[in-house]
Amino acid sequence: MSALYFYDDARARQFEPFALTRPGSELRVGVSLIRRRWERATSLPSAGFISSRHLANFEEGNAPSALAPKSEIPAGSILVNTRCVIPLDLDLDRFDLLMCDGAACAVRLARGLPVSQFADGMTDLGSIQTSLGGRKIKGRWINEVWDLITTLGDQLTEDIPLRAKSLEATAKTSATTVGDNGIFVEEGAYIGPQVVLDATAGPILVRRGATVAPFTHLVGPISVGRDSQVLGDRVAISSIGDHCKVHGEMSNSVVLGHSNKTHTGFVGHSYLGRWVNLGALTTTSNLKNTYGPVQLWTPSGVRSTGQQFLGTFFGDHAKTGIGTMLSTGTVIGAGANVFGSQMPPKAVPPFAWGDREPYDTYDVARFLTVAERVMARRHVELGDKARKHLAEAHKRRWST
């Protein structure tokens, strides 16, 4: 039987602070993980991914595992470039080669190929299958890590009506509703009194099990995931994953899942990985005083994003203390724990610990103990394989 395999090319492997701890297929874009978009479009299961070697023990829910370096991808498999984000209503039947904006995004393998061929991320999928010129499809390429934010509004506007249609999200609500772009509430969601749902600028989706507390103002386009809680204030143009808590003002941001922003504080044009916790009053700046383009640390150096608005990228398991203030274009590495009255630098290394530079390194045993405790509160087990994965990330942590 055919199956999906996901390939992080060299560019995707630079998408820090996320690439240290997860493959690109497990990033949330719009209302869905990239992997789930391809599963829905092809009706095929995911069987594995190819990425950096330090992700060999990645384990998370029903996500596929990394392929062993000496293994082979079977003939008939579909190999997908994870940087390509396809529409939710795309129906992909039989194909040999898919092209998006002139570049190959997926191929069906005519013969088995060794995983080692893709080890360095430099292989172009178009070099594998060139027959028939390929089928052209619509989609978006994530070329830079900040594209996860800059494309968010448009992606949500496209995604929400399509996702709502497949869910039959038609539950009635007593909330005050404004605008005509569509408000979709799935059966089993709770919308409290004195809630305003404003779909003037874009649609709104609230998934089953989600709670929108009294005096919350949701401004579309926005998606609230399953079993998440939005606990007040204005939240606009955001994608909130499953099992999250959000309170205080948030805009133009993504919360991957199992993360908390439970208290007051502004977060804008930011991306929170999984198992992130923001202390009370944590605030991100997303606009420079000069109104000029924001620069961002990347593994290849500090670069201009060309964006006027950009906040903070929080890696998996990152945590901030009470009152943390973050500058425009900040990167907080995976596992970092920063606190204190001094503003952190614009790039904080993974597993940093402390209230100012130079940071200590978070002891890996202590980190794993805390991670296990945090995950257990959400009834998620930190298994042996996941422990090895996080310990390897700790060894491979980058510096700024």
GISULLIN-V267876 format. One record per residue. N is the residue number from 0. RES is the residue in one small letter. D_FIRST is the distance of its C-alpha to the first C-alpha in Angstrom with 2 decimals. Layout:
# GISULLIN-V267876
N:RES:D_FIRST + N:RES:D_FIRST
This chain:
# GISULLIN-V267876
0:m:0.00 + 1:s:3.79 + 2:a:6.52 + 3:l:10.28 + 4:y:12.84 + 5:f:16.51 + 6:y:19.36 + 7:d:23.00 + 8:d:25.17 + 9:a:28.76 + 10:r:30.13 + 11:a:27.86 + 12:r:28.87 + 13:q:32.44 + 14:f:31.99 + 15:e:34.36 + 16:p:35.21 + 17:f:31.55 + 18:a:29.87 + 19:l:31.62 + 20:t:29.73 + 21:r:26.47 + 22:p:23.83 + 23:g:24.23 + 24:s:21.08 + 25:e:23.04 + 26:l:26.05 + 27:r:27.18 + 28:v:27.99 + 29:g:29.61 + 30:v:28.39 + 31:s:24.94 + 32:l:23.23 + 33:i:21.69 + 34:r:18.28 + 35:r:18.46 + 36:r:19.40 + 37:w:16.20 + 38:e:14.11 + 39:r:16.38 + 40:a:16.30 + 41:t:12.58 + 42:s:11.65 + 43:l:8.90 + 44:p:9.52 + 45:s:11.47 + 46:a:10.86 + 47:g:14.14 + 48:f:17.07 + 49:i:19.54 + 50:s:23.17 + 51:s:26.55 + 52:r:26.78 + 53:h:28.85 + 54:l:25.84 + 55:a:24.20 + 56:n:24.91 + 57:f:24.24 + 58:e:23.47 + 59:e:23.80 + 60:g:22.62 + 61:n:18.89 + 62:a:18.60 + 63:p:16.13 + 64:s:17.90 + 65:a:19.11 + 66:l:17.49 + 67:a:19.90 + 68:p:22.05 + 69:k:21.46 + 70:s:17.67 + 71:e:15.28 + 72:i:12.62 + 73:p:9.83 + 74:a:9.94 + 75:g:7.97 + 76:s:8.26 + 77:i:10.86 + 78:l:14.05 + 79:v:16.63 + 80:n:20.35 + 81:t:21.35 + 82:r:24.77 + 83:c:23.62 + 84:v:24.17 + 85:i:22.77 + 86:p:24.32 + 87:l:23.19 + 88:d:23.23 + 89:l:21.01 + 90:d:18.36 + 91:l:15.86 + 92:d:14.10 + 93:r:13.16 + 94:f:15.01 + 95:d:15.63 + 96:l:18.24 + 97:l:19.72 + 98:m:23.40 + 99:c:25.46 + 100:d:29.23 + 101:g:29.02 + 102:a:26.61 + 103:a:22.94 + 104:c:20.96 + 105:a:17.29 + 106:v:15.64 + 107:r:12.47 + 108:l:12.78 + 109:a:13.72 + 110:r:14.00 + 111:g:13.62 + 112:l:16.40 + 113:p:18.54 + 114:v:18.97 + 115:s:22.66 + 116:q:22.62 + 117:f:22.42 + 118:a:24.76 + 119:d:27.72 + 120:g:26.02 + 121:m:27.73 + 122:t:24.87 + 123:d:24.64 + 124:l:21.19 + 125:g:23.13 + 126:s:23.99 + 127:i:20.45 + 128:q:19.75 + 129:t:22.90 + 130:s:22.21 + 131:l:23.61 + 132:g:25.13 + 133:g:22.29 + 134:r:22.00 + 135:k:24.56 + 136:i:23.97 + 137:k:26.36 + 138:g:26.19 + 139:r:28.22 + 140:w:28.22 + 141:i:29.48 + 142:n:31.68 + 143:e:33.97 + 144:v:33.75 + 145:w:36.42 + 146:d:34.28 + 147:l:32.65 + 148:i:36.08 + 149:t:37.45 + 150:t:34.61 + 151:l:34.54 + 152:g:36.85 + 153:d:35.22 + 154:q:31.69 + 155:l:32.85 + 156:t:34.68 + 157:e:31.57 + 158:d:29.21 + 159:i:31.37 + 160:p:31.85 + 161:l:28.15 + 162:r:27.18 + 163:a:30.11 + 164:k:29.11 + 165:s:25.71 + 166:l:27.64 + 167:e:30.51 + 168:a:32.83 + 169:t:36.14 + 170:a:38.11 + 171:k:41.83 + 172:t:43.76 + 173:s:47.47 + 174:a:47.19 + 175:t:49.20 + 176:t:46.94 + 177:v:47.77 + 178:g:46.21 + 179:d:44.03 + 180:n:40.72 + 181:g:39.00 + 182:i:39.08 + 183:f:36.10 + 184:v:36.46 + 185:e:33.74 + 186:e:34.98 + 187:g:35.83 + 188:a:37.17 + 189:y:40.87 + 190:i:43.17 + 191:g:46.63 + 192:p:49.97 + 193:q:51.39 + 194:v:48.01 + 195:v:47.83 + 196:l:44.60 + 197:d:45.35 + 198:a:42.94 + 199:t:45.46 + 200:a:43.55 + 201:g:39.98 + 202:p:37.87 + 203:i:37.52 + 204:l:34.66 + 205:v:35.29 + 206:r:32.38 + 207:r:32.75 + 208:g:34.66 + 209:a:36.30 + 210:t:40.09 + 211:v:42.34 + 212:a:45.77 + 213:p:49.11 + 214:f:50.57 + 215:t:47.28 + 216:h:47.02 + 217:l:43.50 + 218:v:43.50 + 219:g:40.52 + 220:p:38.11 + 221:i:36.98 + 222:s:34.10 + 223:v:34.73 + 224:g:31.73 + 225:r:31.20 + 226:d:33.93 + 227:s:35.76 + 228:q:39.53 + 229:v:41.65 + 230:l:45.13 + 231:g:47.52 + 232:d:48.75 + 233:r:47.21 + 234:v:43.53 + 235:a:42.46 + 236:i:39.59 + 237:s:37.30 + 238:s:33.84 + 239:i:34.19 + 240:g:31.06 + 241:d:30.61 + 242:h:33.23 + 243:c:35.82 + 244:k:39.59 + 245:v:41.47 + 246:h:45.24 + 247:g:47.57 + 248:e:47.17 + 249:m:43.82 + 250:s:42.80 + 251:n:40.13 + 252:s:38.13 + 253:v:34.70 + 254:v:34.31 + 255:l:30.83 + 256:g:31.07 + 257:h:33.08 + 258:s:36.08 + 259:n:39.71 + 260:k:42.43 + 261:t:44.56 + 262:h:47.97 + 263:t:49.98 + 264:g:49.43 + 265:f:48.04 + 266:v:44.58 + 267:g:43.84 + 268:h:41.31 + 269:s:39.61 + 270:y:36.21 + 271:l:35.95 + 272:g:33.09 + 273:r:32.01 + 274:w:34.71 + 275:v:37.54 + 276:n:40.94 + 277:l:43.79 + 278:g:47.27 + 279:a:49.76 + 280:l:51.09 + 281:t:48.54 + 282:t:48.88 + 283:t:47.20 + 284:s:49.06 + 285:n:47.05 + 286:l:49.90 + 287:k:52.35 + 288:n:56.06 + 289:t:56.23 + 290:y:53.46 + 291:g:52.03 + 292:p:48.44 + 293:v:46.90 + 294:q:46.07 + 295:l:43.24 + 296:w:42.66 + 297:t:39.52 + 298:p:38.60 + 299:s:40.17 + 300:g:43.35 + 301:v:44.91 + 302:r:43.98 + 303:s:45.12 + 304:t:42.48 + 305:g:44.54 + 306:q:44.19 + 307:q:47.27 + 308:f:45.50 + 309:l:43.37 + 310:g:43.61 + 311:t:41.92 + 312:f:38.46 + 313:f:38.11 + 314:g:35.61 + 315:d:33.82 + 316:h:36.38 + 317:a:39.31 + 318:k:42.48 + 319:t:45.77 + 320:g:49.12 + 321:i:51.51 + 322:g:52.87 + 323:t:50.64 + 324:m:51.25 + 325:l:48.72 + 326:s:49.50 + 327:t:47.66 + 328:g:44.62 + 329:t:44.26 + 330:v:41.36 + 331:i:41.22 + 332:g:39.02 + 333:a:36.59 + 334:g:38.49 + 335:a:41.84 + 336:n:44.59 + 337:v:47.47 + 338:f:50.58 + 339:g:54.29 + 340:s:56.50 + 341:q:55.80 + 342:m:53.20 + 343:p:50.31 + 344:p:49.77 + 345:k:47.27 + 346:a:44.82 + 347:v:44.51 + 348:p:42.56 + 349:p:39.79 + 350:f:41.21 + 351:a:44.70 + 352:w:47.20 + 353:g:50.61 + 354:d:52.91 + 355:r:53.54 + 356:e:52.96 + 357:p:52.70 + 358:y:50.09 + 359:d:49.50 + 360:t:46.05 + 361:y:44.49 + 362:d:44.40 + 363:v:40.80 + 364:a:41.60 + 365:r:43.39 + 366:f:40.63 + 367:l:37.99 + 368:t:40.41 + 369:v:40.86 + 370:a:37.16 + 371:e:36.51 + 372:r:39.39 + 373:v:38.27 + 374:m:34.72 + 375:a:36.01 + 376:r:38.07 + 377:r:34.88 + 378:h:33.43 + 379:v:30.93 + 380:e:30.95 + 381:l:31.25 + 382:g:29.25 + 383:d:29.94 + 384:k:27.07 + 385:a:28.26 + 386:r:31.78 + 387:k:30.88 + 388:h:29.23 + 389:l:32.40 + 390:a:34.66 + 391:e:32.98 + 392:a:33.44 + 393:h:37.05 + 394:k:37.47 + 395:r:35.96 + 396:r:37.95 + 397:w:39.46 + 398:s:43.09 + 399:t:44.77
